[in-house]
Amino acid sequence: MPSDDVLTWTAGRLADAVRNREIASRELLSLALDRIDRINPKLNAVVTLAAERAGAQAAAADEATAHGEATGPLHGLPITVKDALEVAGLRSTGGAIELTDHVPAADAPAVARLRAAGAIVFGKTNVPRWSGDLQTYNEIFGTTNNPWDPARVPGGSSGGAAAAVATGLTSFELGTDIGGSVRIPAHCCGVFGLKTTYGIVPQRGYLDRVGGGVSDPDINVLGPLARSADDLDLLLDVVAGPLDEDAVGWRLELPAPKAKTLADYRVGVWLDEPSLPLGAEQRAVARRAVDALADAGARVEEAHPGVAFEEQVRLFMEAVGAAVSPSMDPELGEVVAGGHLVWLHALDRRAALRRAWADWFDAYDLLLCPVIPIEAFPHNQEGDFIDRTVDIDGVDHPYPSLISWTGVVGIMGLPSAVPPVGFTATTGMPVGLQVVAPWYHDREAIVAAGLLADACDGGYRVPPLD
């Protein structure tokens, strides 16, 4: 049997190895389960296992491979799935005690697409309650730790997913992102993440409340977490597209990337906002990334859409509050959601802002901006989301402000890929940046993220696991 170091390969490379019979699916699954036994106690990333069922599926995959009948681009790859997404026959809790024993009868459509492409689901990864935090802990499974420093958070809400990807416990993951829940864990754990254009990946089967998963929450998207930009593209091909009932009337054709090198891009850089300054160490990493862009020939300018940062953050906070209000106590939910007229006015404001972004993207190909203003921070579970603060270079800032940068992109529904671009000098923590592209230009964001990671000598690195 090969070394379990193969588990830190990209998903594409692993799929090729299975297809070429260099590695058996059963070997990969056995290695992953052994690695979880060794590493997961320090992380608490993987919280539910279905080893026996997955073993039978891996054996069937190997039999198919032997007969030249590989089922798809992910054939035989063992994967975990974020616990906010339903998996048929496997406990899926959304991190909420109300769903402690919830075992769905059907897969979320996006999960079903991964299975149809040949992936084998063998476990679930940890989330905060109802995916409602940028840390990852809950009453059922406890706290997930960052693989680079267990005293720090892995991000949230796809923190278990990102930690599992970073440490090779899974071939890849599928996250959800309403306030940064793919992008923040990618940044914190040093992996690649993609917030997809709103609406291109079905959200059904997403557990954000009791009885949830039957509609598509506002702002929220599903997107992959992986160890390379190429993997993001591979996985986007698998999960994007309309639901079956919609496919009779429309199909998705995402445009191909127009650029092949960074020199082909005109990039706006938006790092400075007085209300939410970057930490000094993170700023240094971000500035080196900007310099690398320029050195690679990109036309780099300090420029961003003509929108007021704080105004757009307020709109995001209003909209995301309404979107998550069904998971709250009914009285609080009514207050947070506001009335229908308020929501309609917010839609009008959003439409005007979307036009401003679209006009800006007529002149620029990409926007480069932070994910959060600091690296992964120490665990902080005191009080609640609203009351906490976070220290940025000795100044306390409101904890909710950490999702401001992800929020201004999310409220516009734009695609944003996060590549690892370096590490902080003192804490040695990974740093990612958002590479934001126009509506439906997910592939452009992915390609540019990969090129940027290469230019920075960044990209995925295996965390110190022992």
Stockholm file with secondary structure:
# STOCKHOLM 1.0

chainA/1-466         MPSDDVLTWTAGRLADAVRNREIASRELLSLALDRIDRINPKLNAVVTLAAERAGAQAAAADEATAHGEATGPLHGLPITVKDALEVAGLRSTGGAIELTDHVPAADAPAVARLRAAGAIVFGKTNVPRWSGDLQTYNEIFGTTNNPWDPARVPGGSSGGAAAAVATGLTSFELGTDIGGSVRIPAHCCGVFGLKTTYGIVPQRGYLDRVGGGVSDPDINVLGPLARSADDLDLLLDVVAGPLDEDAVGWRLELPAPKAKTLADYRVGVWLDEPSLPLGAEQRAVARRAVDALADAGARVEEAHPGVAFEEQVRLFMEAVGAAVSPSMDPELGEVVAGGHLVWLHALDRRAALRRAWADWFDAYDLLLCPVIPIEAFPHNQEGDFIDRTVDIDGVDHPYPSLISWTGVVGIMGLPSAVPPVGFTATTGMPVGLQVVAPWYHDREAIVAAGLLADACDGGYRVPPLD
#=GR chainA/1-466 SS CCCGGGGGSCHHHHHHHHHTTSSCHHHHHHHHHHHHHHHHHHHCCEEEECHHHHHHHHHHHHHHHHTTCCCSTTTTCEEEEETTBCBTTBCCCTTCGGGTTCCCSSCCHHHHHHHHTTCEEEEEECCCGGGCCSSCEETTTEECCBTTBTTBCCCSSSHHHHHHHHTTSSSCEEEEESSSTTHHHHHHHTCEEEECCTTSSCCTTBCSSTTCSSSCCSSCEEEEEESSHHHHHHHHHHHCSCCHHHHTTCCCCCCCCSCSSGGGCEEEECCCCTTSCCCHHHHHHHHHHHHHHHHTTCEEEECCCSSCHHHHHHHHHHHHHHHHGGGSCHHHHHHHHCCHHHHHHHHHHHHHHHHHHHHHHTTCSEEEEESSSSSCCBCCCSSCTTTCEEEETTEEEEGGGGGHHHHHHHTTTCCEEECEEEECTTTCCEEEEEEECSTTCHHHHHHHHHHHHHHTTCSCCCCCCC
#=GC SS_cons         CCCGGGGGSCHHHHHHHHHTTSSCHHHHHHHHHHHHHHHHHHHCCEEEECHHHHHHHHHHHHHHHHTTCCCSTTTTCEEEEETTBCBTTBCCCTTCGGGTTCCCSSCCHHHHHHHHTTCEEEEEECCCGGGCCSSCEETTTEECCBTTBTTBCCCSSSHHHHHHHHTTSSSCEEEEESSSTTHHHHHHHTCEEEECCTTSSCCTTBCSSTTCSSSCCSSCEEEEEESSHHHHHHHHHHHCSCCHHHHTTCCCCCCCCSCSSGGGCEEEECCCCTTSCCCHHHHHHHHHHHHHHHHTTCEEEECCCSSCHHHHHHHHHHHHHHHHGGGSCHHHHHHHHCCHHHHHHHHHHHHHHHHHHHHHHTTCSEEEEESSSSSCCBCCCSSCTTTCEEEETTEEEEGGGGGHHHHHHHTTTCCEEECEEEECTTTCCEEEEEEECSTTCHHHHHHHHHHHHHHTTCSCCCCCCC
//
